[in-house]
Amino acid sequence: MTTLIIDIPNKIDVKFFIDLAKRFGAVAKTLSEEEKEDFALGRSISSGMKTKTVSKDTILKTLKK
């Protein structure tokens, strides 16, 4: 399975994309702000895991977002 995340600035267009995904047999849902923050934090953690060290400042900046 592949996951695609699209950030749509216009709320009216969200329904269009959800309907389009359903027509193709895909599952579509909107994410809350908290879910988006969790996703961003997870990406930052994954990115940081690829380096030998991550500074304390980088971690604190990521957590503040």
mmCIF file as Biopython writes it, N, C-alpha, C and O atoms, coordinates in Angstrom:
data_model
#
loop_
_atom_site.group_PDB
_atom_site.id
_atom_site.type_symbol
_atom_site.label_atom_id
_atom_site.label_alt_id
_atom_site.label_comp_id
_atom_site.label_asym_id
_atom_site.label_entity_id
_atom_site.label_seq_id
_atom_site.pdbx_PDB_ins_code
_atom_site.Cartn_x
_atom_site.Cartn_y
_atom_site.Cartn_z
_atom_site.occupancy
_atom_site.B_iso_or_equiv
_atom_site.auth_seq_id
_atom_site.auth_asym_id
_atom_site.pdbx_PDB_model_num
ATOM 1   N N  . MET A ? 1  ? 0.846   -1.170 0.000  1.0 0.0 1  A 1 
ATOM 2   C CA . MET A ? 1  ? 0.000   0.000  0.000  1.0 0.0 1  A 1 
ATOM 3   C C  . MET A ? 1  ? 0.894   1.237  0.000  1.0 0.0 1  A 1 
ATOM 4   O O  . MET A ? 1  ? 1.940   1.255  0.650  1.0 0.0 1  A 1 
ATOM 5   N N  . THR A ? 2  ? 0.484   2.251  -0.719 1.0 0.0 2  A 1 
ATOM 6   C CA . THR A ? 2  ? 1.186   3.528  -0.768 1.0 0.0 2  A 1 
ATOM 7   C C  . THR A ? 2  ? 0.275   4.608  -0.215 1.0 0.0 2  A 1 
ATOM 8   O O  . THR A ? 2  ? -0.927  4.611  -0.478 1.0 0.0 2  A 1 
ATOM 9   N N  . THR A ? 3  ? 0.849   5.524  0.550  1.0 0.0 3  A 1 
ATOM 10  C CA . THR A ? 3  ? 0.075   6.617  1.133  1.0 0.0 3  A 1 
ATOM 11  C C  . THR A ? 3  ? 0.483   7.915  0.464  1.0 0.0 3  A 1 
ATOM 12  O O  . THR A ? 3  ? 1.666   8.177  0.246  1.0 0.0 3  A 1 
ATOM 13  N N  . LEU A ? 4  ? -0.516  8.719  0.144  1.0 0.0 4  A 1 
ATOM 14  C CA . LEU A ? 4  ? -0.298  10.026 -0.477 1.0 0.0 4  A 1 
ATOM 15  C C  . LEU A ? 4  ? -0.952  11.074 0.399  1.0 0.0 4  A 1 
ATOM 16  O O  . LEU A ? 4  ? -2.117  10.945 0.774  1.0 0.0 4  A 1 
ATOM 17  N N  . ILE A ? 5  ? -0.202  12.109 0.723  1.0 0.0 5  A 1 
ATOM 18  C CA . ILE A ? 5  ? -0.754  13.204 1.518  1.0 0.0 5  A 1 
ATOM 19  C C  . ILE A ? 5  ? -0.720  14.450 0.649  1.0 0.0 5  A 1 
ATOM 20  O O  . ILE A ? 5  ? 0.329   14.818 0.119  1.0 0.0 5  A 1 
ATOM 21  N N  . ILE A ? 6  ? -1.867  15.095 0.505  1.0 0.0 6  A 1 
ATOM 22  C CA . ILE A ? 6  ? -1.983  16.317 -0.283 1.0 0.0 6  A 1 
ATOM 23  C C  . ILE A ? 6  ? -2.498  17.406 0.642  1.0 0.0 6  A 1 
ATOM 24  O O  . ILE A ? 6  ? -3.536  17.245 1.284  1.0 0.0 6  A 1 
ATOM 25  N N  . ASP A ? 7  ? -1.774  18.512 0.709  1.0 0.0 7  A 1 
ATOM 26  C CA . ASP A ? 7  ? -2.201  19.641 1.532  1.0 0.0 7  A 1 
ATOM 27  C C  . ASP A ? 7  ? -2.994  20.584 0.630  1.0 0.0 7  A 1 
ATOM 28  O O  . ASP A ? 7  ? -2.423  21.235 -0.245 1.0 0.0 7  A 1 
ATOM 29  N N  . ILE A ? 8  ? -4.298  20.657 0.840  1.0 0.0 8  A 1 
ATOM 30  C CA . ILE A ? 8  ? -5.189  21.449 -0.003 1.0 0.0 8  A 1 
ATOM 31  C C  . ILE A ? 8  ? -5.590  22.706 0.763  1.0 0.0 8  A 1 
ATOM 32  O O  . ILE A ? 8  ? -6.267  22.620 1.788  1.0 0.0 8  A 1 
ATOM 33  N N  . PRO A ? 9  ? -5.174  23.874 0.270  1.0 0.0 9  A 1 
ATOM 34  C CA . PRO A ? 9  ? -5.451  25.111 1.006  1.0 0.0 9  A 1 
ATOM 35  C C  . PRO A ? 9  ? -6.919  25.536 0.982  1.0 0.0 9  A 1 
ATOM 36  O O  . PRO A ? 9  ? -7.366  26.240 1.888  1.0 0.0 9  A 1 
ATOM 37  N N  . ASN A ? 10 ? -7.670  25.128 -0.024 1.0 0.0 10 A 1 
ATOM 38  C CA . ASN A ? 10 ? -9.056  25.548 -0.181 1.0 0.0 10 A 1 
ATOM 39  C C  . ASN A ? 10 ? -9.986  24.426 0.279  1.0 0.0 10 A 1 
ATOM 40  O O  . ASN A ? 10 ? -9.986  23.347 -0.314 1.0 0.0 10 A 1 
ATOM 41  N N  . LYS A ? 11 ? -10.779 24.664 1.327  1.0 0.0 11 A 1 
ATOM 42  C CA . LYS A ? 11 ? -11.646 23.621 1.884  1.0 0.0 11 A 1 
ATOM 43  C C  . LYS A ? 11 ? -12.679 23.113 0.882  1.0 0.0 11 A 1 
ATOM 44  O O  . LYS A ? 11 ? -13.110 21.963 0.970  1.0 0.0 11 A 1 
ATOM 45  N N  . ILE A ? 12 ? -13.075 23.945 -0.055 1.0 0.0 12 A 1 
ATOM 46  C CA . ILE A ? 12 ? -14.055 23.524 -1.059 1.0 0.0 12 A 1 
ATOM 47  C C  . ILE A ? 12 ? -13.479 22.410 -1.928 1.0 0.0 12 A 1 
ATOM 48  O O  . ILE A ? 12 ? -14.201 21.497 -2.326 1.0 0.0 12 A 1 
ATOM 49  N N  . ASP A ? 13 ? -12.192 22.480 -2.221 1.0 0.0 13 A 1 
ATOM 50  C CA . ASP A ? 13 ? -11.550 21.478 -3.067 1.0 0.0 13 A 1 
ATOM 51  C C  . ASP A ? 13 ? -11.330 20.144 -2.352 1.0 0.0 13 A 1 
ATOM 52  O O  . ASP A ? 13 ? -11.127 19.122 -3.007 1.0 0.0 13 A 1 
ATOM 53  N N  . VAL A ? 14 ? -11.368 20.141 -1.022 1.0 0.0 14 A 1 
ATOM 54  C CA . VAL A ? 14 ? -11.149 18.910 -0.263 1.0 0.0 14 A 1 
ATOM 55  C C  . VAL A ? 14 ? -12.182 17.857 -0.655 1.0 0.0 14 A 1 
ATOM 56  O O  . VAL A ? 14 ? -11.825 16.702 -0.889 1.0 0.0 14 A 1 
ATOM 57  N N  . LYS A ? 15 ? -13.432 18.233 -0.727 1.0 0.0 15 A 1 
ATOM 58  C CA . LYS A ? 15 ? -14.493 17.285 -1.102 1.0 0.0 15 A 1 
ATOM 59  C C  . LYS A ? 15 ? -14.241 16.706 -2.484 1.0 0.0 15 A 1 
ATOM 60  O O  . LYS A ? 15 ? -14.443 15.513 -2.710 1.0 0.0 15 A 1 
ATOM 61  N N  . PHE A ? 16 ? -13.798 17.554 -3.411 1.0 0.0 16 A 1 
ATOM 62  C CA . PHE A ? 16 ? -13.505 17.084 -4.772 1.0 0.0 16 A 1 
ATOM 63  C C  . PHE A ? 16 ? -12.449 15.979 -4.747 1.0 0.0 16 A 1 
ATOM 64  O O  . PHE A ? 16 ? -12.630 14.938 -5.379 1.0 0.0 16 A 1 
ATOM 65  N N  . PHE A ? 17 ? -11.349 16.196 -4.024 1.0 0.0 17 A 1 
ATOM 66  C CA . PHE A ? 17 ? -10.277 15.211 -3.985 1.0 0.0 17 A 1 
ATOM 67  C C  . PHE A ? 17 ? -10.686 13.935 -3.250 1.0 0.0 17 A 1 
ATOM 68  O O  . PHE A ? 17 ? -10.280 12.840 -3.639 1.0 0.0 17 A 1 
ATOM 69  N N  . ILE A ? 18 ? -11.484 14.070 -2.194 1.0 0.0 18 A 1 
ATOM 70  C CA . ILE A ? 18 ? -11.962 12.877 -1.489 1.0 0.0 18 A 1 
ATOM 71  C C  . ILE A ? 18 ? -12.871 12.055 -2.401 1.0 0.0 18 A 1 
ATOM 72  O O  . ILE A ? 18 ? -12.748 10.832 -2.464 1.0 0.0 18 A 1 
ATOM 73  N N  . ASP A ? 19 ? -13.780 12.724 -3.106 1.0 0.0 19 A 1 
ATOM 74  C CA . ASP A ? 19 ? -14.667 12.021 -4.044 1.0 0.0 19 A 1 
ATOM 75  C C  . ASP A ? 19 ? -13.870 11.361 -5.165 1.0 0.0 19 A 1 
ATOM 76  O O  . ASP A ? 19 ? -14.176 10.239 -5.570 1.0 0.0 19 A 1 
ATOM 77  N N  . LEU A ? 20 ? -12.858 12.050 -5.662 1.0 0.0 20 A 1 
ATOM 78  C CA . LEU A ? 20 ? -12.023 11.498 -6.734 1.0 0.0 20 A 1 
ATOM 79  C C  . LEU A ? 20 ? -11.292 10.245 -6.254 1.0 0.0 20 A 1 
ATOM 80  O O  . LEU A ? 20 ? -11.234 9.247  -6.972 1.0 0.0 20 A 1 
ATOM 81  N N  . ALA A ? 21 ? -10.744 10.293 -5.061 1.0 0.0 21 A 1 
ATOM 82  C CA . ALA A ? 21 ? -10.050 9.128  -4.511 1.0 0.0 21 A 1 
ATOM 83  C C  . ALA A ? 21 ? -11.004 7.952  -4.376 1.0 0.0 21 A 1 
ATOM 84  O O  . ALA A ? 21 ? -10.651 6.821  -4.707 1.0 0.0 21 A 1 
ATOM 85  N N  . LYS A ? 22 ? -12.203 8.212  -3.894 1.0 0.0 22 A 1 
ATOM 86  C CA . LYS A ? 22 ? -13.193 7.135  -3.723 1.0 0.0 22 A 1 
ATOM 87  C C  . LYS A ? 22 ? -13.584 6.527  -5.063 1.0 0.0 22 A 1 
ATOM 88  O O  . LYS A ? 22 ? -13.806 5.319  -5.151 1.0 0.0 22 A 1 
ATOM 89  N N  . ARG A ? 23 ? -13.672 7.351  -6.111 1.0 0.0 23 A 1 
ATOM 90  C CA . ARG A ? 23 ? -13.991 6.829  -7.452 1.0 0.0 23 A 1 
ATOM 91  C C  . ARG A ? 23 ? -12.951 5.839  -7.931 1.0 0.0 23 A 1 
ATOM 92  O O  . ARG A ? 23 ? -13.271 4.903  -8.664 1.0 0.0 23 A 1 
ATOM 93  N N  . PHE A ? 24 ? -11.705 6.038  -7.524 1.0 0.0 24 A 1 
ATOM 94  C CA . PHE A ? 24 ? -10.631 5.134  -7.913 1.0 0.0 24 A 1 
ATOM 95  C C  . PHE A ? 24 ? -10.459 3.982  -6.930 1.0 0.0 24 A 1 
ATOM 96  O O  . PHE A ? 24 ? -9.531  3.184  -7.062 1.0 0.0 24 A 1 
ATOM 97  N N  . GLY A ? 25 ? -11.341 3.893  -5.955 1.0 0.0 25 A 1 
ATOM 98  C CA . GLY A ? 25 ? -11.295 2.793  -5.001 1.0 0.0 25 A 1 
ATOM 99  C C  . GLY A ? 25 ? -10.294 2.998  -3.876 1.0 0.0 25 A 1 
ATOM 100 O O  . GLY A ? 25 ? -9.948  2.049  -3.173 1.0 0.0 25 A 1 
ATOM 101 N N  . ALA A ? 26 ? -9.831  4.217  -3.700 1.0 0.0 26 A 1 
ATOM 102 C CA . ALA A ? 26 ? -8.875  4.509  -2.635 1.0 0.0 26 A 1 
ATOM 103 C C  . ALA A ? 26 ? -9.622  4.994  -1.391 1.0 0.0 26 A 1 
ATOM 104 O O  . ALA A ? 26 ? -10.772 5.425  -1.469 1.0 0.0 26 A 1 
ATOM 105 N N  . VAL A ? 27 ? -8.964  4.917  -0.275 1.0 0.0 27 A 1 
ATOM 106 C CA . VAL A ? 27 ? -9.512  5.417  0.980  1.0 0.0 27 A 1 
ATOM 107 C C  . VAL A ? 27 ? -8.961  6.823  1.186  1.0 0.0 27 A 1 
ATOM 108 O O  . VAL A ? 27 ? -7.754  7.038  1.075  1.0 0.0 27 A 1 
ATOM 109 N N  . ALA A ? 28 ? -9.825  7.769  1.482  1.0 0.0 28 A 1 
ATOM 110 C CA . ALA A ? 28 ? -9.392  9.154  1.696  1.0 0.0 28 A 1 
ATOM 111 C C  . ALA A ? 28 ? -9.989  9.674  2.992  1.0 0.0 28 A 1 
ATOM 112 O O  . ALA A ? 28 ? -11.126 9.354  3.337  1.0 0.0 28 A 1 
ATOM 113 N N  . LYS A ? 29 ? -9.219  10.468 3.698  1.0 0.0 29 A 1 
ATOM 114 C CA . LYS A ? 29 ? -9.709  11.090 4.922  1.0 0.0 29 A 1 
ATOM 115 C C  . LYS A ? 29 ? -8.937  12.375 5.150  1.0 0.0 29 A 1 
ATOM 116 O O  . LYS A ? 29 ? -7.837  12.559 4.630  1.0 0.0 29 A 1 
ATOM 117 N N  . THR A ? 30 ? -9.524  13.249 5.926  1.0 0.0 30 A 1 
ATOM 118 C CA . THR A ? 30 ? -8.829  14.483 6.274  1.0 0.0 30 A 1 
ATOM 119 C C  . THR A ? 30 ? -8.105  14.268 7.604  1.0 0.0 30 A 1 
ATOM 120 O O  . THR A ? 30 ? -8.521  13.453 8.427  1.0 0.0 30 A 1 
ATOM 121 N N  . LEU A ? 31 ? -7.028  15.005 7.797  1.0 0.0 31 A 1 
ATOM 122 C CA . LEU A ? 31 ? -6.258  14.913 9.028  1.0 0.0 31 A 1 
ATOM 123 C C  . LEU A ? 31 ? -6.503  16.150 9.879  1.0 0.0 31 A 1 
ATOM 124 O O  . LEU A ? 31 ? -6.626  17.260 9.361  1.0 0.0 31 A 1 
ATOM 125 N N  . SER A ? 32 ? -6.572  15.949 11.178 1.0 0.0 32 A 1 
ATOM 126 C CA . SER A ? 32 ? -6.697  17.073 12.102 1.0 0.0 32 A 1 
ATOM 127 C C  . SER A ? 32 ? -5.336  17.767 12.203 1.0 0.0 32 A 1 
ATOM 128 O O  . SER A ? 32 ? -4.324  17.235 11.747 1.0 0.0 32 A 1 
ATOM 129 N N  . GLU A ? 33 ? -5.324  18.935 12.792 1.0 0.0 33 A 1 
ATOM 130 C CA . GLU A ? 33 ? -4.069  19.656 12.983 1.0 0.0 33 A 1 
ATOM 131 C C  . GLU A ? 33 ? -3.104  18.817 13.833 1.0 0.0 33 A 1 
ATOM 132 O O  . GLU A ? 33 ? -1.902  18.781 13.568 1.0 0.0 33 A 1 
ATOM 133 N N  . GLU A ? 34 ? -3.636  18.157 14.837 1.0 0.0 34 A 1 
ATOM 134 C CA . GLU A ? 34 ? -2.793  17.318 15.697 1.0 0.0 34 A 1 
ATOM 135 C C  . GLU A ? 34 ? -2.171  16.167 14.909 1.0 0.0 34 A 1 
ATOM 136 O O  . GLU A ? 34 ? -0.998  15.844 15.097 1.0 0.0 34 A 1 
ATOM 137 N N  . GLU A ? 35 ? -2.956  15.551 14.028 1.0 0.0 35 A 1 
ATOM 138 C CA . GLU A ? 35 ? -2.430  14.459 13.206 1.0 0.0 35 A 1 
ATOM 139 C C  . GLU A ? 35 ? -1.347  14.959 12.252 1.0 0.0 35 A 1 
ATOM 140 O O  . GLU A ? 35 ? -0.351  14.273 12.021 1.0 0.0 35 A 1 
ATOM 141 N N  . LYS A ? 36 ? -1.546  16.158 11.700 1.0 0.0 36 A 1 
ATOM 142 C CA . LYS A ? 36 ? -0.521  16.737 10.823 1.0 0.0 36 A 1 
ATOM 143 C C  . LYS A ? 36 ? 0.758   17.025 11.587 1.0 0.0 36 A 1 
ATOM 144 O O  . LYS A ? 36 ? 1.852   16.791 11.075 1.0 0.0 36 A 1 
ATOM 145 N N  . GLU A ? 37 ? 0.631   17.535 12.818 1.0 0.0 37 A 1 
ATOM 146 C CA . GLU A ? 37 ? 1.802   17.794 13.649 1.0 0.0 37 A 1 
ATOM 147 C C  . GLU A ? 37 ? 2.526   16.494 13.986 1.0 0.0 37 A 1 
ATOM 148 O O  . GLU A ? 37 ? 3.756   16.441 13.961 1.0 0.0 37 A 1 
ATOM 149 N N  . ASP A ? 38 ? 1.767   15.449 14.300 1.0 0.0 38 A 1 
ATOM 150 C CA . ASP A ? 38 ? 2.363   14.149 14.598 1.0 0.0 38 A 1 
ATOM 151 C C  . ASP A ? 38 ? 3.132   13.624 13.391 1.0 0.0 38 A 1 
ATOM 152 O O  . ASP A ? 38 ? 4.232   13.090 13.534 1.0 0.0 38 A 1 
ATOM 153 N N  . PHE A ? 39 ? 2.556   13.778 12.210 1.0 0.0 39 A 1 
ATOM 154 C CA . PHE A ? 39 ? 3.212   13.332 10.981 1.0 0.0 39 A 1 
ATOM 155 C C  . PHE A ? 39 ? 4.527   14.091 10.776 1.0 0.0 39 A 1 
ATOM 156 O O  . PHE A ? 39 ? 5.558   13.490 10.476 1.0 0.0 39 A 1 
ATOM 157 N N  . ALA A ? 40 ? 4.479   15.418 10.940 1.0 0.0 40 A 1 
ATOM 158 C CA . ALA A ? 40 ? 5.682   16.237 10.763 1.0 0.0 40 A 1 
ATOM 159 C C  . ALA A ? 40 ? 6.758   15.859 11.785 1.0 0.0 40 A 1 
ATOM 160 O O  . ALA A ? 40 ? 7.938   15.782 11.445 1.0 0.0 40 A 1 
ATOM 161 N N  . LEU A ? 41 ? 6.358   15.630 13.014 1.0 0.0 41 A 1 
ATOM 162 C CA . LEU A ? 41 ? 7.302   15.228 14.046 1.0 0.0 41 A 1 
ATOM 163 C C  . LEU A ? 41 ? 7.921   13.874 13.711 1.0 0.0 41 A 1 
ATOM 164 O O  . LEU A ? 41 ? 9.125   13.675 13.873 1.0 0.0 41 A 1 
ATOM 165 N N  . GLY A ? 42 ? 7.095   12.956 13.250 1.0 0.0 42 A 1 
ATOM 166 C CA . GLY A ? 42 ? 7.591   11.640 12.860 1.0 0.0 42 A 1 
ATOM 167 C C  . GLY A ? 42 ? 8.600   11.724 11.725 1.0 0.0 42 A 1 
ATOM 168 O O  . GLY A ? 42 ? 9.606   11.015 11.729 1.0 0.0 42 A 1 
ATOM 169 N N  . ARG A ? 43 ? 8.330   12.592 10.754 1.0 0.0 43 A 1 
ATOM 170 C CA . ARG A ? 43 ? 9.284   12.779 9.647  1.0 0.0 43 A 1 
ATOM 171 C C  . ARG A ? 43 ? 10.587  13.356 10.156 1.0 0.0 43 A 1 
ATOM 172 O O  . ARG A ? 43 ? 11.666  12.947 9.726  1.0 0.0 43 A 1 
ATOM 173 N N  . SER A ? 44 ? 10.489  14.305 11.072 1.0 0.0 44 A 1 
ATOM 174 C CA . SER A ? 44 ? 11.705  14.907 11.634 1.0 0.0 44 A 1 
ATOM 175 C C  . SER A ? 44 ? 12.513  13.869 12.410 1.0 0.0 44 A 1 
ATOM 176 O O  . SER A ? 44 ? 13.740  13.830 12.318 1.0 0.0 44 A 1 
ATOM 177 N N  . ILE A ? 45 ? 11.824  13.041 13.164 1.0 0.0 45 A 1 
ATOM 178 C CA . ILE A ? 45 ? 12.510  11.997 13.926 1.0 0.0 45 A 1 
ATOM 179 C C  . ILE A ? 45 ? 13.182  11.018 12.971 1.0 0.0 45 A 1 
ATOM 180 O O  . ILE A ? 45 ? 14.340  10.652 13.173 1.0 0.0 45 A 1 
ATOM 181 N N  . SER A ? 46 ? 12.470  10.593 11.937 1.0 0.0 46 A 1 
ATOM 182 C CA . SER A ? 46 ? 13.045  9.668  10.955 1.0 0.0 46 A 1 
ATOM 183 C C  . SER A ? 46 ? 14.258  10.280 10.280 1.0 0.0 46 A 1 
ATOM 184 O O  . SER A ? 46 ? 15.268  9.606  10.077 1.0 0.0 46 A 1 
ATOM 185 N N  . SER A ? 47 ? 14.163  11.544 9.936  1.0 0.0 47 A 1 
ATOM 186 C CA . SER A ? 47 ? 15.279  12.242 9.308  1.0 0.0 47 A 1 
ATOM 187 C C  . SER A ? 47 ? 16.460  12.315 10.267 1.0 0.0 47 A 1 
ATOM 188 O O  . SER A ? 47 ? 17.605  12.100 9.869  1.0 0.0 47 A 1 
ATOM 189 N N  . GLY A ? 48 ? 16.179  12.617 11.524 1.0 0.0 48 A 1 
ATOM 190 C CA . GLY A ? 48 ? 17.231  12.709 12.524 1.0 0.0 48 A 1 
ATOM 191 C C  . GLY A ? 48 ? 17.893  11.383 12.826 1.0 0.0 48 A 1 
ATOM 192 O O  . GLY A ? 48 ? 19.064  11.344 13.202 1.0 0.0 48 A 1 
ATOM 193 N N  . MET A ? 49 ? 17.158  10.298 12.667 1.0 0.0 49 A 1 
ATOM 194 C CA . MET A ? 49 ? 17.702  8.976  12.941 1.0 0.0 49 A 1 
ATOM 195 C C  . MET A ? 49 ? 18.772  8.588  11.921 1.0 0.0 49 A 1 
ATOM 196 O O  . MET A ? 49 ? 19.565  7.681  12.175 1.0 0.0 49 A 1 
ATOM 197 N N  . LYS A ? 50 ? 18.802  9.258  10.785 1.0 0.0 50 A 1 
ATOM 198 C CA . LYS A ? 50 ? 19.771  8.949  9.736  1.0 0.0 50 A 1 
ATOM 199 C C  . LYS A ? 50 ? 21.107  9.643  9.977  1.0 0.0 50 A 1 
ATOM 200 O O  . LYS A ? 50 ? 22.090  9.350  9.295  1.0 0.0 50 A 1 
ATOM 201 N N  . THR A ? 51 ? 21.150  10.548 10.926 1.0 0.0 51 A 1 
ATOM 202 C CA . THR A ? 51 ? 22.387  11.248 11.241 1.0 0.0 51 A 1 
ATOM 203 C C  . THR A ? 51 ? 22.965  10.688 12.534 1.0 0.0 51 A 1 
ATOM 204 O O  . THR A ? 51 ? 22.261  10.048 13.316 1.0 0.0 51 A 1 
ATOM 205 N N  . LYS A ? 52 ? 24.235  10.932 12.749 1.0 0.0 52 A 1 
ATOM 206 C CA . LYS A ? 52 ? 24.869  10.415 13.955 1.0 0.0 52 A 1 
ATOM 207 C C  . LYS A ? 52 ? 24.422  11.178 15.192 1.0 0.0 52 A 1 
ATOM 208 O O  . LYS A ? 52 ? 24.221  10.578 16.248 1.0 0.0 52 A 1 
ATOM 209 N N  . THR A ? 53 ? 24.266  12.493 15.075 1.0 0.0 53 A 1 
ATOM 210 C CA . THR A ? 53 ? 23.836  13.288 16.224 1.0 0.0 53 A 1 
ATOM 211 C C  . THR A ? 53 ? 22.829  14.345 15.781 1.0 0.0 53 A 1 
ATOM 212 O O  . THR A ? 53 ? 22.851  14.812 14.642 1.0 0.0 53 A 1 
ATOM 213 N N  . VAL A ? 54 ? 21.971  14.700 16.683 1.0 0.0 54 A 1 
ATOM 214 C CA . VAL A ? 54 ? 21.003  15.770 16.459 1.0 0.0 54 A 1 
ATOM 215 C C  . VAL A ? 54 ? 21.163  16.731 17.625 1.0 0.0 54 A 1 
ATOM 216 O O  . VAL A ? 54 ? 21.178  16.323 18.786 1.0 0.0 54 A 1 
ATOM 217 N N  . SER A ? 55 ? 21.281  18.013 17.300 1.0 0.0 55 A 1 
ATOM 218 C CA . SER A ? 55 ? 21.496  18.987 18.370 1.0 0.0 55 A 1 
ATOM 219 C C  . SER A ? 55 ? 20.231  19.167 19.207 1.0 0.0 55 A 1 
ATOM 220 O O  . SER A ? 55 ? 19.114  18.938 18.743 1.0 0.0 55 A 1 
ATOM 221 N N  . LYS A ? 56 ? 20.440  19.575 20.429 1.0 0.0 56 A 1 
ATOM 222 C CA . LYS A ? 56 ? 19.319  19.828 21.336 1.0 0.0 56 A 1 
ATOM 223 C C  . LYS A ? 56 ? 18.423  20.929 20.768 1.0 0.0 56 A 1 
ATOM 224 O O  . LYS A ? 56 ? 17.200  20.847 20.876 1.0 0.0 56 A 1 
ATOM 225 N N  . ASP A ? 57 ? 19.023  21.961 20.161 1.0 0.0 57 A 1 
ATOM 226 C CA . ASP A ? 57 ? 18.250  23.059 19.569 1.0 0.0 57 A 1 
ATOM 227 C C  . ASP A ? 57 ? 17.326  22.555 18.464 1.0 0.0 57 A 1 
ATOM 228 O O  . ASP A ? 57 ? 16.177  22.987 18.372 1.0 0.0 57 A 1 
ATOM 229 N N  . THR A ? 58 ? 17.818  21.650 17.629 1.0 0.0 58 A 1 
ATOM 230 C CA . THR A ? 58 ? 16.993  21.097 16.546 1.0 0.0 58 A 1 
ATOM 231 C C  . THR A ? 58 ? 15.802  20.346 17.112 1.0 0.0 58 A 1 
ATOM 232 O O  . THR A ? 58 ? 14.689  20.477 16.603 1.0 0.0 58 A 1 
ATOM 233 N N  . ILE A ? 59 ? 16.019  19.568 18.145 1.0 0.0 59 A 1 
ATOM 234 C CA . ILE A ? 59 ? 14.929  18.805 18.763 1.0 0.0 59 A 1 
ATOM 235 C C  . ILE A ? 59 ? 13.898  19.770 19.357 1.0 0.0 59 A 1 
ATOM 236 O O  . ILE A ? 59 ? 12.696  19.589 19.164 1.0 0.0 59 A 1 
ATOM 237 N N  . LEU A ? 60 ? 14.356  20.774 20.065 1.0 0.0 60 A 1 
ATOM 238 C CA . LEU A ? 60 ? 13.429  21.720 20.692 1.0 0.0 60 A 1 
ATOM 239 C C  . LEU A ? 60 ? 12.647  22.511 19.650 1.0 0.0 60 A 1 
ATOM 240 O O  . LEU A ? 60 ? 11.455  22.758 19.836 1.0 0.0 60 A 1 
ATOM 241 N N  . LYS A ? 61 ? 13.290  22.910 18.561 1.0 0.0 61 A 1 
ATOM 242 C CA . LYS A ? 61 ? 12.583  23.631 17.493 1.0 0.0 61 A 1 
ATOM 243 C C  . LYS A ? 61 ? 11.508  22.747 16.869 1.0 0.0 61 A 1 
ATOM 244 O O  . LYS A ? 61 ? 10.407  23.216 16.580 1.0 0.0 61 A 1 
ATOM 245 N N  . THR A ? 62 ? 11.823  21.473 16.661 1.0 0.0 62 A 1 
ATOM 246 C CA . THR A ? 62 ? 10.867  20.537 16.074 1.0 0.0 62 A 1 
ATOM 247 C C  . THR A ? 62 ? 9.661   20.344 17.003 1.0 0.0 62 A 1 
ATOM 248 O O  . THR A ? 62 ? 8.518   20.299 16.548 1.0 0.0 62 A 1 
ATOM 249 N N  . LEU A ? 63 ? 9.925   20.233 18.278 1.0 0.0 63 A 1 
ATOM 250 C CA . LEU A ? 63 ? 8.835   20.021 19.234 1.0 0.0 63 A 1 
ATOM 251 C C  . LEU A ? 63 ? 7.935   21.247 19.367 1.0 0.0 63 A 1 
ATOM 252 O O  . LEU A ? 63 ? 6.760   21.110 19.709 1.0 0.0 63 A 1 
ATOM 253 N N  . LYS A ? 64 ? 8.462   22.437 19.103 1.0 0.0 64 A 1 
ATOM 254 C CA . LYS A ? 64 ? 7.678   23.660 19.222 1.0 0.0 64 A 1 
ATOM 255 C C  . LYS A ? 64 ? 6.716   23.852 18.050 1.0 0.0 64 A 1 
ATOM 256 O O  . LYS A ? 64 ? 5.763   24.623 18.164 1.0 0.0 64 A 1 
ATOM 257 N N  . LYS A ? 65 ? 6.943   23.167 16.929 1.0 0.0 65 A 1 
ATOM 258 C CA . LYS A ? 65 ? 6.095   23.363 15.741 1.0 0.0 65 A 1 
ATOM 259 C C  . LYS A ? 65 ? 4.721   22.853 15.951 1.0 0.0 65 A 1 
ATOM 260 O O  . LYS A ? 65 ? 3.885   22.941 15.051 1.0 0.0 65 A 1 
#
